[in-house]
């Protein structure tokens, strides 16, 4: 599915760290894309996928014609947008100079993923990009692509790792050639 399942995980990974570790409940995914009418490519030219978590938090993934590549954390009074090159933008602008209090949510800070990984091997600390978040982020990419293919809102059960809509579950795997099986 092109960008969303290839590069999308890099942005969704950051978004998922903002969501946290609670993967319980039913997630809504509503994806729509514009696909080429002919030619060699079958990946969307433009897209918008909205993920709504059980706690009401939303992650919206779009192509670059709608917003720059990156992650926007939207609150009730302001937002912070992080994009390539570690650039932060905020709305309203004065939030940039605000100090995050100790009791507020802090994102994991890492300037070097490889060094972070090596340090965490030594210390047994949690990495900046833990495997649980990576799994959930990859899952988001895949279920977003399925929602785009079907062109409608779907409901994902995190625990069962299945859609509530049986039609969508057919896209979760491909038939295997005999004698191969899992």
N, C-alpha and C positions, 0 to 999 in steps of 0.2 A: 504494500500500500504506500510505497514511496516514503515521503518525508515523515509522515506521522509515525510509522512503525520503524523507521530507520534513525532519524535524528530526534524525533519527538520526545524520546525518553530523557534526554538531557534537560529539557525544560520541565517535563512532568515530574522528574526526580526532585527538582528543587521545590516544585509546588507541593509534592507529597510530604516533603519534610515540614512544610508549613502546616499541612493537615494533621500530622502526627501519626501515632501508631495504632489508632483505633480503626480497625478495618471491619468492624461488625456492622450488621444491618444491610439494607438494600441501597445500592448506589444507582442513581439514574444517569444514563448517558444519552445525550441527544446530539447526534452528528449529522451534518449535511455537507456535501461537497459537490463541486462542479467537475464532472469527468469529461475527458476529451471524447468527441464523437467518432473519431477514427484515428488511424495511425498506429504506431508501435506501442504507445504508452497507454496504460490503464489506471494511472494514479491520479488523484484529484489535482486539479489546477488551483482551485481555491477551496477552503474548507473552514468550518467552525464546528468545534465539538465542545459541548458543555457537560461537565461532570458535576452532579449535585450529590454530596455526601449526606448520610443520614443525619448528621448534626447541622445541616444547612450550609456548610462551607461549599463554595463552588470553585472549580478550576475551569477556565475557558482556554482552549487551544485554538489558535487561528493561524492562517497563513500570513506572510509578511505584507500582503496588500491591506490587511486590516489593523495590524500593529507590528512594531518591530519584534524580532525574536527575543524572547525573554519570559519572565514571570512577573505578573502583577499580583501583589497581595493587597486586596481591597478590604478596607475596614468600613465601619459605619460613618466615620468622619473624614477619613483620608486614605491614601493608597501609597504604596511603595512599589516601584518597578525596577527590577534588576535585569540587566542584559549583558551581552558579550563584552568582555573587557572589564568586568566588575564595576560597571557604571550604575549608579543608583539615581533614580529620579523620584521625586515625591510630589504629591499634590495634597494639600497645599505645600508650597515650596519650603516653608519654615520648618516643616517636620524634619527636614534633613539635619537640622542643628539640634534636634531634641535628643535627650539622653534616654536610652532604654533603661528602665529601672530594674533592679535585681529580681523583683517578683514578676516581671513581665516576660513574655516568651522571647527567647533568644534562639536564633538559628545557629547551627554548628558552623564554626569558622574554619576554613581550610584554604590555604593558598597553593597547596601542592598535593594533589590526590595521591600520587605515588608515595611521597614521603609520609603522608597521613596513614596510608595503608601499612607501610613498613613500621611506623611508630606504634600502630595499634596491634601489630603482630607481637611486638616486644612487650607492650604494656597490657594487652588483653582489653583495652578500651574499645568502645564502639567507634567504627569508622565514620567519616563524614558522609559516605554513601553506603549505608548498610544493605546487606543482601535482601532483607525483608522489604525495604523501601524500593530497591531495584526490581524485585519481583512484582510488587504492586504497580510500579510505574510502567513496567513492560506490559502488564495486564491492561492498564488503562489505554496504552497505545493500541493494543489489539482489539479491545472491545469498542474503542472509538472508531477504528477502521470498520468494524462490523456494522456499527450503527450508521456510518456513512454509506456503506454498501446497500443497506436496507432502507436508508433514507428516513429513519424514524427513531423516536425515543424508545430506549430499551431499559430494562431493570436487571442489574447484576447482583447476584448473591455472593458476597466475598467469601463466606464460609464454605459454601458448596462449590464455588468457582464455576458457576453456571448462570445462564440467563433465566429469567422467569418465562421468557418467550421461547418456546421450543424451536421455532423457525431459526432464531439466532444461534442456538446451540449447534446447529449443523455446520456453522462456520468455524467452530472451535478446533476442528481437526480435519484432516483429509484422509480418505480411505487409503489403506496401505496395500501394497502388492503382496500377493501370496508368495511365499509362506510367512512373510513378516507380520508380526503382531506385537502389541504392547499389553 
